[in-house]
Amino acid sequence: MATMVSSAGGLLAMLNENHPLLKLHALSNLISLVDYFWPEISTSVPVIESLYEDEGFEQRQLAALLVSKVFYYLGELNDSLSYALGAGPLFDVSEDSDYVHTLLAKAIDEYASIKTKAAESNKEAIVDPRLEAIVERMLDKCIMDGKYQQAMGMAIECRRLDKLEEAITRSDNVQGTLSYCINVSHSFVNRREYRSEVLRLLVKVYQKLPSPDYISICQCLMFLDEPEGVASILEKLTRSGNKDEALLALQISFDLVENENQAFLLKVRDRLSQPKSQTSEPVQPQPTEPDSTQSGSGTASGDVQMSDSSRTSDANAIEIDPSEAMYAESLTKIKGILSGETSIQLTLQFLYSHNKSDLLILKTIKQSVEMRNSVCHSATIYANAIMHAGTTVDTFLRENLDWLSRATNWAKFSATAGLGVIHRGHLQQGRSLMAPYLPQGVAGGGGSPYSEGGALYALGLIHANHGEGIKQFLRDSLRNTNVEVIQHGACLGLGLAALGTADEEIYDDIKSVLYTDSAVAGEAAGISMGLLMVGTASEKASEMLAYAHETQHEKIIRGLALGIALTVYGREEEADTLIEQMTRDQDPILRYGGMYALALAYRGTANNKAIRQLLHFAVSDVSDDVRRTAVLALGFVLYSEPEQTPRIVSLLSESYNPHVRYGAALAVGISCAGTGLSEAISLLEPLTSDVVDFVRQGALIAMAMVMVQTSEASDSRVGTFRRQLEKIILDKHEDTMSKMGAILASGILDAGGRNVTIRLLSKTKHDKVTAVVGLAVFSQFWYWYPLIYFVSLSFSPTAFIGLNSDLKVPRFEFLSNAKPSLFEYPKPTTVPTATSTVKLPTAVLSISAKAKTRAKKEAEQKAIALKSVTESSAGPNTGKGKSPSEKEGDSMQVDSPTEKKTEPEPSFEILTNPARVVPAQEKFIKFMEDSRYVPVKSAPSGFVLLRDLCPTEPEVLSLTDTPSSTTSPAGNTAAGQQSSASAMAVDEEPQPPQPFEYST
Amino acid sequence: MDAKLTEVLQFFERFKAACLRNDFDSANKLLSQLKVQLTEFRSLPPLFENSRNAIHELTVARDIYEDAVILSVKLEDQDAFERDFFQLKPYYTDVGNRLPASPQQYPILGLNLLRLLVQNRIAEFHTELELLSPIDLENPCIKHAVELEQSFMEGAYNRVLSARQSVPHETYVYFMDLLAKTVRDEIAGCSEKAYDYLSINDARQMLLFSSDQELLSYVKEDHPEWEVKNGYVFFQKAKESAPCKEIPSLQLINQTLSYARELERIV
């Protein structure tokens, strides 16, 4: 066995020798021994250092390497790195050792932080060239080895866009790398400006590709706010004459709409028409001219978009040139999509036809709620509105007009506004629906101001973020009234309809309402101004802040505080000065607004600085309101990483301060909304039985938000929660506060006819402005119940809607590769008497056993008789979702659940377009290969364009034919009459319900 | 035997001859060359590669370093001693069992202990001691050093000084002289603290000098801050009372208050 040296002492002593050869010998031996003897060597570091500093010594780099290694072992990474840099080429980047790995990581961190700091202070970075060399060597090596993802990550960290580009272009799968890069830049690049730079580069790279991925490019461009780019791409695709590319353009439009950036979409739309006339005029001046003037006048009138677009298509029909006609036709389609109308219409139809809301729940609530208790009474109305959001089903209200009439004053306001939630997206008939309640001209005097105000608010909710057609009407109503309740409703309505458009005229109108200094109207005005200016970071904020300091009314200050917060939506660092100003204010209400500003400016970024600040305020502010809001705001900052939230707020949820607990509950509710996340539910569960009533309320609502569309089969606690809600509602001695929470929770749990979820991120991981804003204002219901309706803005339908090139819904089937019971609708509740039978399952055991054997025998017989047939029949059975045993169960109700379990559940389900696909189900969705239609992009939900493989065959359409209003440009009323005439066809556009009157 | 080894052996012979001649300059030069040549042998520490000539090479190298240590004592060069000793040490500790025992081993180990004692590096002295086996401790060379250390610690300085007469090896004399100086410094340091002044006579006895003259020259050289007048030695000047440290009360109060504040914030 080879002898090991027991000490490095001899070699260290040799370092002190005079002869350079001896020193060299000692050094090179020490380097090989340093891994074992670094403690001994560490005492001699000064000697080695002096060797390194000795200019005359030839092997200085060797000395540097040795010192670097010793420092590495001592944990002094900074010193270690600086000596490693001194070692020059001797520091081998490709060496596979902990030392090299650690130091490389350190070097890259160092380099990245220098670069970032320099970029943030706008100075030229002063980087040690040796450091730069090491990082570059590392990057090159990664690229050489084919580790493109690492290289890209590092390049982004280090702000080396040149290297990033190199890595992307040299990778073998450029498309994949690019999409990876987009993901990375959204989730890891914290600074907005830099992210824009990265995305700009990506767009550049994308465009160089032979077959660019237009969908991704457009997403990038949208983030960069470059409507011109999107417009030109859309135009190029539609003009190409290729059907597939035209489909792609439609798909892109739908994807853009999903992000709900109204201002951007409008810009794209306007840009689209403009170049058309310019480019085509020299080629074909005659036919295009009338068209362009048409569309020009159309946008000018801007009242009802649909009639305008149909006129354009009429004009195009006369055209001679077929390709130009085709272009015009698809342009009309794209414009329709971009205006949001197409998707809203389709969604409306989907929600109407698939509505599975359970009226019995509402009935139970209604019966158990005491007559005198107005809070619970209006809570029930809220719950009804939320449950039927967007479905246009108002049966419950219609059936209970007497009961409804008990709502007075503000309750009446919200009852009327509730209609807006129910009819959300009913753009064409919205106004005629609300007509009976709207203020009747200047003469007025007809209805109560409360229902009039509520109706205006309702109009806003119907047209939320798509208010082109209704803005003018709302403005007029606002101007023509002095009643503060109506002003309140009109302000909210205007804010919703003109969300984020930054329309100066509307702003001035609202401002004049604000300056009347009326508490009720001023509050709504403040919020409304914020809604109007969402994300513009305009200097209007300082104007609002100044007025907030001036006024005496707390309500106005609060409204303004929220409004100011809304203006900085998504601006991240840009908002810092404003946030600083607000959070340092004397007035707790403004500090409270500051929390919202933090939440909205850093929404979904999981920015550490913002989290730190919020946590600080959550524990140190003197005002309970501010603390509550600070915790709540965490939910907004973290919604892109819902898994984090329960961990971060878990301590806060055990706070002694009930306000902090309440905030924690809502924070979880907001950030984990619709995820059904197990940790979130575990955190909320104890809070639902808290000692303080409002904490219970918050926890119940938050729990409902988390559990929305989670079926009992995937988490049994959903069932428990439903029973808990029922218990609270039925319990006579329960507090009003928690009762109200339970009622609202049942509404949210079954929101939108059980077909919507709360989603703050679009499928491309962009934030959905409307949804986030909606939840932010919703969380204000603590002070003002009517704001509860804002929650409807955050609902997004969980549907797969496949469309053909005519934007119609063809019959199309696809697979969901999971047990149907995992994602099915909750079973409708039965009449209360049924609950007693459920409690006694043991009594029927023998029967069920018999039934089981019977079923088995039957199955065996069948198997013998129809061996081959059973297999083929399995498909259609599951497709219907109900097995034959279900029919049997009808007669023997108690047996059916047990018997069903015995039957092996199929492991897949065939869904038919349009289908409900809940978020958790998305990963199981598969498209069938032999299908007639092929999706343009394989998205498991949302609007997906389908390519028809046999275009010659007639298509079977499964949803509605054509949206009624497009076919009948004559007017809305005509369409309404038509559809009512065509009786009860399910596919038909829902008819406008007859107005009903309050009996007060 | 390969050429390199023969060359080393030749150099070694010349080096030994130079040592005998007390021609230290040329001995030093030869030694330096020898050391460089030794680095080329792969059988030597720290590589210890096994080869045919390994044992022979190791033995030669060990002899060279032993002679180098002894040369450094002759030159009264403590740094060189330390350097050479450390390079020699692996030959005793790591490959000692493979080589024929060296007659020089114990004297050199003893010398090293003595050196540590002289330099007042007591901790290292004991570390070295721990590395030796009980049999080694019985060796007179080692025993001498151990006894010296014990006397030194006990304060039996007279025994330390008298031990000079009974050195086990002629090379020890240099260190023993140095040790006497160390002892004297120790006593001087203690007296300084213990007395305000001493009569010259007492001081001479205390510092174990044989004549007043020696005492005066010692004071002049090593302790110029002492004052000699009227037949007394005054240590007054050396005693500069260091002010005792104040308690940082304000800082402590502030800290406590901030803790209290932080505690309040805990949720």
Interface residues (C-beta under 8 A of the other chain):
Chain A: A2 T3 M4 V5 S6 S7 A8 G9 G10 L11 L12 A13 M14 N16 E17 N18 H19 L21 L22 H25 N29 S32 L33 A618 V619 S620 L651 L652 S655 Y656 N657 V660
Chain B: S32 K35 V36 T39 P45 P46 L47 F48 E49 N50 D79 E82 R83 D84 F85 F86 Q87 L88 K89 P90 T93 D94 V95 R98 R265 I266 V267
